Amino acid sequence: MLRFLPLLLVLGLALIGCVSSHEESGEWSCESDSEIRVEAEYRPGFITLDGNADDWKDIEASEFSLLPALDPHVEHEYQGGKMNVKALHDGHDVYFLLQVDGEYVYSKGENNKCPSVALMFQIGEDATYHNMGGCKERTDSCTSKTCKGHEVDIMHFSIGNAIPGRLYGGNPIDNGEGNGGDRFGHLVDVYAWNPHCRYLDGLGPSGNDSSAQNDWKGAWWHSSFNVHSGFVDEDSPYASGGQKGTYYFEFSRPLRTMDHIQQDAQFKIGESSKMSVAFWYPADGKPWHGSGHYSINCDWVPLDISLDSSMLTKSSPGSSGSTASVFALLLSAISLCVSVFVGYRVLKPKSVPFTPMENL
Ligand SMILES: *[C@@H]1O[C@H](CO)[C@@H](O)[C@H](O)[C@H]1NC(C)=O
């Protein structure tokens, strides 16, 4: 073994050399930790979709550093803290909680001067995390045909017009028009093939499809707020700026949607999907721009939609289960024999002589 050590060292150095030269060339590189994942356990009747995170306290979080999405280097990490991502499902809907520390900033009506979040999911098998699906076509040539297989599903929530604790997303008016928009709170349902070919569900370069819907709902909150019966628009900015605290963003969506044009990710219980989370923050009061966001990872993060684990523990010890039923069968056979025997003894005709009625 010792003899091979120098060889291994040389090989190792060569590999390191390759990696660093790759980075220097300015090409995209990502070393994703294979351990990371988000687990959506089955916990029915647990979550109220109101932006308040108290009901999530027993749910385990996955913690992520927030690095710039386009240039993921540790020295440019979001200074406010890590992002905690929690998820669960109730058999019908999947729920997400994003929790990130940040001083309170809010500019009513100015989305870019408020924090903002997005979720992204893989739809098409060829859709890469990098470049939002990674279709090579340009704005004037991307279509559902030329970019087939590169579809990603995006939910984007910009809170400049969203009252904390109130529900936004899919609403009867925008869904009535058959698209993924949200004119009230800008919690929109979007699909993309790459960053330049990004559309509201139902709208697109090859025509509109009025069957599309905004399938998301969500709410936001900041820990500096005083909880009371409910904010209204006039309460804006809801708290004084600059207070330390935590932002909460809470979302839900049906596991399956009625999409039939490949614009929504579809989740399956017991299977894994691929997701990512983006975060925008107006650092030093400067408005953010679209590509200036942080991301939880430089590649997809697996999202496991778990089976009901209580059902699993009941059915998994299959062999001992069948032993028990064989034993029960044996017991019932024995008791049948015993009861036949007892019955026979009780009912056995005794040798009482026959006495005809007329002789009495
Ligand atoms: C699709 O819908 C958008 C927004 O409502 C509209 O501007 C556009 O003209 C529509 N396109 C077609 C081809 O109907």
The ligand as a Gaussian input file, in Angstrom:
#p B3LYP/6-31G(d) Opt

LIG

0 1
 C      -51.987000      35.568000     -24.229000
 O      -52.343000      36.285000     -23.069000
 C      -51.649000      37.492000     -22.902000
 C      -52.007000      38.053000     -21.537000
 O      -53.366000      37.954000     -21.282000
 C      -51.976000      38.432000     -24.057000
 O      -51.259000      39.629000     -23.922000
 C      -51.606000      37.750000     -25.379000
 O      -52.017000      38.535000     -26.446000
 C      -52.257000      36.380000     -25.471000
 N      -51.733000      35.702000     -26.641000
 C      -52.499000      35.076000     -27.524000
 C      -51.794000      34.412000     -28.648000
 O      -53.733000      35.053000     -27.436000

